[in-house]
C-alpha cells in the first residue's frame, strides 16, 4: 500500500548542487602546451610529464594561474628521476675479485640505504597531493566537480556495441519497446 502522493517528475529539486559540474572533453586539450615558467628548468622527465599533462582532459579546465603548480609537479618528476641515476653503477667492477654473494649483499645494502636517505617517499607524497589539486585523480575531479564526457557525433552518444560498457544497460525511463526486436522462428 502506497503512502502519500506520487512524486511529480516536473518539480524542481530544491537541493540541487550549487556549484555546476564542468564537462571536460574526453579527447583532451588540443594544441601545444604552454611554455614552462622561467623560474623552472625542467629536465627530460619533467618535460615529458609537462607535455603529457597538457594533453589530458583536465588541462582544458586549467587556468594560467595553474602554470606554477603544474611546473612544480613536473619538477618533481625530475627529482624522482634523479634519485634513480646511480642505477648505472656496476658493483662487479668496483668489487673486482669478490664472489657473487658479496656483490649481492653490498647491492642490497646500497639499495636499502638509498631508499632511506633519498626522501623518495616525501616526493611521491607531494606528487600525489598536487595531482589531487590539479584534478588528475578521481577524488580531485570529484572535489572540483569535473566530469569527462565523450565526443558527441551527430548530437548523440554511442548507445551500444563493443567498447561501450553500458551497452545493453537499462536506461531509467527509457522506452522498453525500443529494445525489443522481432526474431524469426526457423
N, C-alpha and C positions, 0 to 999 in steps of 0.2 A: 504494500500500500504506500503510495507516494505521499509525501508531506510537503505542503506548501506549493506555491505556483512554480511552473516550469521556468527555467531561465530564458530571458529574452536575448536572442543572439544579436540583435541590433543595438543593445545597450552598450554604452562605452564604459570600460572599466575605470574606476577612479584611482586605482593603484598602478596605473601604467608606469613604466620606468621613466624617470625624469630626464635622464641622460640618454640620448638616442644612440643606437648602435651604428658604428661606422662600418660600411661594407668595403672590403679590400678585394682587389682583383686577383683571382687565382693565378693568373699568368705572371704576376709580379709587376714591379715597377719597370717601365720602359725607359730607354735612354741610357746615357753614360752616367757613371757615378760622379758625384761632385768631387772637387779637389779636396784633398785632406788638408785640414787647417795647418798653417805654417808652424804652429807650436809642436806639431807631432811629426816625427821622422819614422815612417814605418818601414820595416824590413819585409822580406819576401812573404812570410806567413801573415803578417798584418795586412799587406796589400791584397793578398788572395782573399782574406776574410772580408775586407772592405768591399771588394768587387762582388763577392757573393752576397753580402748583406744588402747592398743596394739593388739587387735583383729579386729580393723577396717581396711577397705581397705587403708585408708590414712597412716596407720602405715608401710605399705610396702615401702613407699617413704621417711620415716623419716630417718635421719642420726644420728650417735652418738652425733652430736652437738645439737640435739633437746632434749636430755635427760633432761637437766636442765630446759628447758621451760616446758616440759611435767611434770616434778616433781613439778614445781611451780603451774601448773594448777591443779594437783592432790591435792596439799596442800590447794588450795583454796576450794576444796570440803570439806576438813576437817574444814576449817574456817567457811564455811557456815553451816555445820552440828553443829558446836559448838554454833552457835547463837540460835539454837533450843533446847538446852539442858534443859532449865528451863521450858519446857512444862510439865514436870512431877510434877510441883508444884501444890498441891491441895489447892486451896484457901478456900474451905469449912472447911478444918482442921484449917487453920490459922485464919479464921474469924468465929470461932465456936460461934453459937448463933445468927449470923446475918441472915437476911432474904435473899431470892434468888436474889432479885433486887439489894441489896447492893453488893453481891458477883459478880454479872454480871457487875456492874459498876466498881468495883475495877479491875476485869479481863480485861475489855475493856481499862481501863486507863493503866494497865501494858503492854498490847499488843501494844498500841499506843506509849508508852514510849520506849518499846523495839525496835520497828521499827525505831524510830527516833534516838536512841542512838547507835544502833549496827553498823551502817555503812554497812548494807546488800546491799544497792544499789551500793556502791563502789565495793564490792566484785563481785557482779553479772556483773558489767560493765567490770571489769578486766578479768573475765572468758570469756565473750563474745569476747573481743579483742584477748585473747590467742587462743580461738577456731578458730578465723579467721586466725591468723598467722599459726596455725597448719593444716589448710585446713579442719577443721571439720564443716565448714558452706559452703553453696553453693557459697557464694561470695568469701570465702577463696580458695575454689577449683578452681574457675574461675581465680582468680588472680595468682594462682600457675600453671595454665594450667594443672590441673589434671582431669582425666576422669575415672570413674569407668566403667569397661567393664565386661560383663558376662563371665562365664566359657564356653569355646568352647568345644563342644563334637563332635568328628568326623570331626573337621575342620569347622563346621558351627554353626551359632547362631540359636536358635529356631525360627521358622518362623510363628507360629500360635498357635491356641488353647487357652485354658483358662489360665489365668495368664499372658498372653502376651498382654500388652496394645496396641501394634502395629499390632495385628492380623487383617488381612483384610485391612490394610492400603496400599495405592497405593505407590509402590516404584518408584521414578522417573527413567525413562529409563528402567524399568522392562518389561518383556515380558507379554503383556496383554493376549495373548492366553493361557499362562500357568495357568492363574487364572480361565479360563473357564472350566466348566465341563458339561458332557452330562447328561441330565435328561430324563428318560423315561416317555412318556405320558401314563397315565392309562386309 
